[in-house]
Amino acid sequence: MITSISIIGEGQVGTSIAAAVAQKAPHISVSMTDVDKTARSLVVQKFHSLGLNSDHIRFTDTAPEAVAGSDLVIIATPLNAMGSVVASIKDSLGVGTIVTAT
């Protein structure tokens, strides 16, 4: 059973996934991170425009911190960044963690 999701990439795709989780499965915890820290305000704005509470999202400064303890990791970054993201998180993934990319 998935109880926690990490989304690496706070752009349009990552934010849309987080919003869908908040709408359809609010019991699932979500952590997010992005190299562009200004993206967080856009995530919060998007949630508020949809009438969703962004308080349950845990924003982290690094990808390894975001994925620690997660059941599902979604990499929502540009293709050219995925290799470095995977390299940065590989040691922080738990046994059985599912990793996917958009």
N, C-alpha and C positions, 0 to 999 in steps of 0.2 A: 504494500500500500504506500502510495506517495503522500507524504505529509509535509515535505519541504521542497521548494524549487528555487534554484538559483538561475538568474538571467544575467548573462554577461553581455552588456550592450544596452544602453538606455535610450536608444533611438526609437524610431517609429515602430519597428517590428518588436523589439523587446518591450516597449511600453504597451503595445497592443496585447501582447501575450500576458503581461502582468495584469492589465485591466480585465481581460477575459477570466483569468484565475480569480480575481477579486469578485467578479460578478457571479461566476458559476460555482466556485469552490472556495468561499471565503475562509474555510477552516484550514486551508493549506497556507503555510507561511512562505513568504517570498523574500529573497534577498537579491539585490541588484547592484551592479557596479558598471562603471564606464571610465575610460581614460579621460574623457571630457567631463569634468565635475560640474560644468554648467548645465549638463543635460538633466540633472536631478530636478531642477526647477521646472523643466518642461514636462517631466513625468508627473510631478505634483499638479501642474496646471491641467494636464490631460485628465487626470483622475477627477479633479474638481469639476471640470467641464462635463464629465459623465455622471456627476453626482456620487462619485465613489470616494471612500475614505482611504487616503494614502498612508495613514499612520501605521498600518500593519506591514508596510514594506520596510525592510531593513536595508539601508544603503550602506555599502562598505567601500573602503578606499582601494582595495585590491581584489583581483579575481580569486586568489587562493583563499582569502578571508571569506569571500562570498560563497564559495562552494563547500566550505568545511561543514560537514554534517548534512548536506543536502542529498535527497533521494534522486533528484533529477536536475541536471545542469543543461541549460539551453544557451548555446553560444549564438548570439544575434549580432554579430560583428561583420564588417566587410570581409570578403573572402581572403584578402591578403593579410588580415590580422589573425586569422584562425589558428595558424600554426604556432605563433608565439603565445596565443591564449592557452592552447592545449599544453604547450611546454611549461607554462607558468602554473597550471593547476594540477598537473598529473600527480604530484606528490601530496596534494590535499584532498584527493578524491577517496571516498570510502569504498570498501568492498561492496560491490553490487550497485554502485551509483551508475545511473544511466546518463550518458552524455550524448547530446544531439546538437545539430546546428541547423540554422534556418537558411 
